[in-house]
Amino acid sequence: MYYNSYKSNTEKGDVMQQSAVTVKGQVTIPAAIRKKYGLHRGVKVAFREEDDKIILQPAQDRVEAAFGIITPSKGATLEEMDEAVKKRAGQ
């Protein structure tokens, strides 16, 4: 695998780390960035385009993405849930 990492200055004066794309279309994410965002082997990432930029971010699982979409219309106490389970089991 070919890897070429070097630092260049951005328009804001920040340092940007760069990596070359391999023959297989792969790039290496610098270790400091992987550590900061918890990117380890097997973690899925998502890509999106924004203006002339490619944004890479940790991908959400389907469960995480759906969390909060459905909200209960009425809350229930633990006792009410236990009673509902008992009624359903008796049927």
N, C-alpha and C positions, 0 to 999 in steps of 0.2 A: 504494500500500500504506500502510495506517495503522500507525504504529509509535509506541508510547508506552512509554518506558523510564524507570523511576524506581526509587529505592532505598527500601526500608522495613526496619524492624528486625524480626527474628524473635524468638521467645520466648527464645532463647539470647543475644540481644543482637548476633548476627551481622547483617551487612548482606545483604539479599537483593535482587537486581536483578529487576525485573519487566518483562514485555512484554505488550501487548494482543494478543488473537487477532484476525486479520483476517477479512474476509468469507469468504475461501477456507479458513479454519481454520489459517492459518499463523501462526507466531510467529517473532520474530527472537531468536536466541541471542546474548547480548552478546559482543562481540569478545574480551574477556579470557578468557571461558570457552571460546570456539571455539579460541583459540590454545592454551590450557592442555591441551585434550583432543584437539588435532589435527583438529578438525572443519572441513573445508574443502569447497568445492563438490564434490558428487558422493559424499561420504562418507555411508554409510547409518547411520541411528541406529535404536535399538530402544526401545520404550516398554513399561513394565510398571507395574502398580499395586501399591502396598504400603501397606496400611491406607488412609489417606485421601490418599495422595500419588501423583503420577505421576512415575516415574523414567525419565529419558532417558539413554541411554548409547550409545557407539559400538557398532554391530552387528558381530558377528563374521562373517567369510566362512564358508561351509560347510566349507571345508578347515580353517580355524582351529578351528571348533567341533568337528570330528571328530578333530583332532590329539590323539593320546594315547588314543583309545578302543581301537584295536587295537594290541596289543603282541605282538611276535614271541615265539614259544615258544622259539626257539633263535637265537642270533646267528650271523653268518657273517662270515668274513674277506673281504677284497677278492679274494684269490686264489680262495676258494671260490665267490664270486659270478661271477668271470670264467670259471671252469671250468664252472659251471652254464649260463652263457650260451653257451659254446662247444658244450656237449653238446646244448643245445636247438636251436642253429643247424644242427647236423649232422643233425638228424632230418628 
